[in-house]
Amino acid sequence: MLIRYKKSLEKIAMGLLSFMPEEKDVKRLQETIKEYETNENWHLFLWKEEDILGTVGVRLEGNNAIIQHVSVNPSHRNMGIGKKMIQKARDNFENQYYVCADAATESFVEKCEEGASSQI
């Protein structure tokens, strides 16, 4: 289930985001979390099953909802969690925005879409 980020989940969200190569630096990671907390156009969601296992971040820019962060706990990878997060994020925004990926998430998002279309 996709849940909205809130300040009480900051450490978990930062831990998950730190798995993304461009978020390895602590200062950069703190700036990213602050942006999600203060910028009304940045939306961070966490994937919760029994525990919180992943995160997906979306930036609204004009008519686009840009998936800019996707991260899954390494011990839960290759289980379809990332694909589920992308689909739920897409469901949240596609009625009002064109949903796309940025350079950091593009290959993963495309892989998720290929898998979805091959299941139809």
Stockholm file with secondary structure:
# STOCKHOLM 1.0

chainA/1-120         MLIRYKKSLEKIAMGLLSFMPEEKDVKRLQETIKEYETNENWHLFLWKEEDILGTVGVRLEGNNAIIQHVSVNPSHRNMGIGKKMIQKARDNFENQYYVCADAATESFVEKCEEGASSQI
#=GR chainA/1-120 SS CEEECCGGGHHHHHHHHTTSGGGCSHHHHHHHHHHHHHCTTEEEEEEESSSEEEEEEEEEETTEEEEEEEEECGGGTTSSHHHHHHHHHHHHHTTTSEEEECTTTHHHHHHHHHHHHHTC
#=GC SS_cons         CEEECCGGGHHHHHHHHTTSGGGCSHHHHHHHHHHHHHCTTEEEEEEESSSEEEEEEEEEETTEEEEEEEEECGGGTTSSHHHHHHHHHHHHHTTTSEEEECTTTHHHHHHHHHHHHHTC
//
